Every structure is written in C-alpha cells, then in structure tokens.
Amino acid sequence: MSDVEDKIKEEIAENKILIYGKGTKAAPQCGFTAETVQFFNKYGYPFEVVNCLEDMEKREALSKMTNWPTLPKVFIDGKFYGDTDILDEM
C-alpha cells in the first residue's frame, strides 16, 4: 500500500462524513461538489471536504481504491457510498 493510500485511509477514519471533491467546503469548484456540500449543510451533518484538485496523486489513488472515476466521493462512517447521485437515496 502506498503512502497516499495510507493517508486517505487515515483521513476517512478521522471523519464521520468525508467528501473528496473539487474545491473546499467554503468554495466548491464544481457543481456536483457544491450540491453535495449544500446537502450536508442543509441537514446540519458535520463533514469535511478534501480538495482533490490540489493533489492529482490522491485523486488517482481514490479512483483506484473505490473503482469510481468521478468526484465527489462520499465516505460515511468509513464506507464509500458513491458520488452526488447517492444523495437522492438518503
């Protein structure tokens, strides 16, 4: 396992809800990340966002680990749920 994958697993373990997206919690840089951030803000869920635009190696490792090519990637309680489309099911 690479150092990047170890760091990703650590980030996931440290946060009940973690979003890997484009941009930050305060300034999402794509519509899908913005929609995901708005969803969790609307319901008051505590969450964090990791900006994958700043780290292409992390973005590639996440795609490999999840077998999911797109962002954002939503993790809840350490489990990968998918992207913005999963919000409709919640």
Secondary structure, 3 states (H helix, E strand, C coil): CCHHHHHHHHHHHHCCEEEEECECCCCECCHHHHHHHHHHHHCCCCCEEEEHHHCHHHHHHHHHHHCCCCCCEEEECCEEEECHHHHHHC
